[in-house]
Amino acid sequence: MKIIGLLGAMLVGSLPMAPLQAASAPQTVSFKSGDSEVRALLYKPRGKGPFPTLLFNHDAARDVINAQTFKLMGPMFAARGWVYFAPYGRGPGAKSDGEPRLVDIAEATRRRGGGAAATRVVARLLSTEELQDQMAALDWLKAQPFVRPSQIAALGSSYGGMATVLGAANGNYCAAVDAAGGADNWHANSSLSKLMTESAQRSMAPILFLQAENDFTIAPSRTLYEAMKAADKPAEIHIYPAYGTSRAEGHSFASLGANIWFNDVMRFLQAHCSPK
């Protein structure tokens, strides 16, 4: 099953893909977010640029999982002429060795107060320090000579998909992609779904929602897509066939299935981020 908004299908279906090109070796860079220093992984096409750029909002998974995602996606975007910029999340080895990472905060809250309490904590962090980090990353990118400031898009999977929707309501992106944001806790508490829905309705950028049909639930993509259309905001939705044999594997499609959804995402970005 694959669903896409009709206007989006007309737009992206006629766009040719950018030619493949060589990419530079990845670099680790850092930027300031408030009083903290945040590290990020940077993949660039060869040359001076300026280039269109993708800001990737990480999943709440452990560093090893995020590293696997970065290693998969970074070269793919750089080969198509896009800078790929992936800030690490808060926590040991990423931002400050003294700070607990968000996934640990959420899990500790879940043990003490249950799933609803953990979801409220996630909603709070998404709209405060995590959003601050994302906006600081966006500001850093705009100041780089190899980045074209008018062509910065955001993409995030799972927890990062939620962060991307909030970022689209607060940052000047040319486009955004929410890959399975909120699918694993959408029904746990209304505070999270309300936050995301309100953010989608206020989005300053077109958003593409994508998921595999065997994810925990496809309600987030459907709900947010419909909310944006009702608010007369440009949006698209892609629901792909089952990925793997379990709901957890279906959810991992958002990151590990990049080779399947990549061309659809690139066409969406080209439609909305190409120079006018």
N, C-alpha and C positions, 0 to 999 in steps of 0.2 A: 504494500500500500504506500502510495506517495501522493501527498497533497501539496499543492502550491497555489498561492493566490494567482488569479488569472492575469492581472496586469504584470505581476512579477515574471510569470512564464513568458509573456510576450517580450519583456525587456531582456531577460537573460538568455533566452533561447537564440537570439540573433547575434550575440556578442562572441567574437573569436577569443580564444584563450591566448594569453601572452606567451611568447616563446620562452622555452627553458633557457636558463643561463647559469653560469658557474656562481657558486656562493663562497664567501670568505669563511674562514674558520670561526667558530663561535667565540665570543668574548664574554667575560664577566665584568660588569660595570656596576656603579652604585649611584644612587641619588638620595637627596634629603627629603624626608617626610616629617615635618615638624622638627623635633629634636633628634630624630632617629635617622640612621643611615640604612637604606634598603638596597640589597644586592639584586641584580637581574642578569639574565642571560640574553645576549644579543647576537642575532644572526643577521648579516647584511649581504646583499648582492655585491658583487665586485664593482668597483668604480666609486666615484665621489658622490653620486646622486645629484640633487636630492631625490629620495625614493618615497613612494607610498609606504605606509607603516601600519603594522598590526600590533596592537597592545593585547597580549594574552593574559587574561585573569585566571590564575591558577585554581585548580581543584583544592579541596581541603584535605587531600590525601597526604600520605607521608612523602618526604623528599624523594625517595626512590621512584615513586609512581610519577610525581611531577617531572622528574628528570627524564623518565621514559617518554612522557608526553612531549616535552620540549625537544628531545632528540628526534622524535618522529616528525613533529610539525615544523620546526625551525627550518630545516633544509628545504622542505616542500615550498614554503612561502618565499624563501630567499631565491629559490630557483625560478620563481615567477616574477622576480623583480621587486619583492616586498621585503622591507625590514621586518624582522620578527623579534619583538621585545617582550620578555617574560619575567616580570618581577617575582621573586620568591615570596612566599607568605611569611607572616610573622612567626617567629619561633626559633629554636636552636639551629644554628648553621645558616640561617637566612637573614634575619634582621638583628636580633640581639640574643645572645646565649642565655640571658636572664629572663626572656619573655616566653611564656607558654604559647604554643601554637594554637590556632583557633580550633582545630579538630580536637585537641586535648581539653580545651575549655568546654566545648560542647559536650564531650563525652563525660567529663566530670560532673557537669550540670545534669546530664541525663541520669547518671547513677544516683544523684542526690534527690532530684525532683521529677524525673520522668521525661518523656519525649517532648511534651508540650513546653516544659521549662527550657529544655535545650534549644528548641526552635525559637523561643523568644530571645534567647541569648544570641543566636545566630543572626536574627533580624536586627538586633541592636548593634552588633559588631559590623554587620554589612553596611549600615547607614551611618556609622561613625568612623572608627579608625581604619577599617578596610577601605571605605570610600575615600578617606583622606589619602591613603597610600596610592590609590588608583589615580586620583586627581594630581597628586604630586608626580607620578610617573608620566601622566599626560603632559604636564607643564615641562618636565625635563625633556621629553621628546620634541616638543615644539621649539625648544632652544637649540637643538642639534643641527649642524649644517647639512648632515646627510639625510635629514627628514624634511618632507614637504608638509608643512603644518596643516594645510587644508585637506590633506589626504591621510588622516589617521583614523583607523577603524579599531574596534574592540571585539574580542572574541573570548568566550569563557565556557568551560564545561562544568556541569554539575554545580557545585558551590560557586565556581567562577562564572557560570551562566547567570546566576542570580546577581552577582556583583556587576556583571556587564549591563544588565537591565537597569540597575541603579545608576551606573556610570553614564548610560545613555541619557538619563534624565538630568544629569548634572554637568556633563562634559560635552565639548563641541566635537563629536565624532562625525565622520562622514557616513558611517554605517556601523552596525553592531550585529553580532551573531550570538544568540543564546542557545547553547547546546545542552539540552536536558537540565536546565537550571531548576532546582527545587523538586525534581521528580521523586527523590527519596524521602522527602518530608512535607510534601505539598498539603496533605490532609491532616498533619499532626496538630497544626494550630493556625487559626485564621490570621494571626498577626503577620505571618510570613507571606501568605498569598495576597493579603490586602496591600502590604508594602510593595510587592512586585507589580501588582495590577495598577496601583496608583502611579508607580514609576513608569510603567509601559505607556500609560495614557499621557504622561508628561514628556515622553522621549523626544529629544531634539534630533534624533537620527532614525532612519529606517532600520528595522530590526528583522532579522531572519531567525525563526525558531526551528530547531531541528532535533529530532529524537528517533530512536528505533522503536517500532511498535510494541516490542516486548520489554520496554523500560518499566520501572515500578509503576508509573502512570504517565499517560501522555496529556493529562489534564492541564499541566502548566502551559505547554505550548498552545493548546487549543484556546484556553482561557485568555492568555495574554495576547494572542493573535486577534481574537475577537474583540478584546478591549481596545486594541489599537485601531482596528478598522472602525469601531463605533466612535472613536475620537477623531476619525478622519486622518489617521496617521499611516504612512506607508509601512507595510509589513508583509512578510511572506512566511509560509510554514511548509516544512518538509517532514513527513513521517515516513521513515524508511522501513523495509522489511526487517523481520526479527534478526538480531545479531546474537549469535551464540544460542544457548539452550536454557538460560535462566534469566530472571529479571535483573540480577546483578550484572550479568554479561551484557544484557540489553542496555543497561545504564552506562557501561564502559564504552559503548559505541561512540559516545560524545567525544571521547579523546582517542581511544585506540582504533576507532573506525575512520580515522581521518582520510585514509586512502579511498574510502567509499564516498564521503560527502565533500571532499576537497574541491572538485570541479564545480559543484553547485555553489559552494561558498565563494570561490573565485569569481564566478559570473555575477553573483550578487554584489560583490565588492566593486567589480569593474563597472557595473551599472550605476552605482551610487557614488563612487569615489574617483572616477576618472575626471581629469581636468575639464572644466566647463568651457 
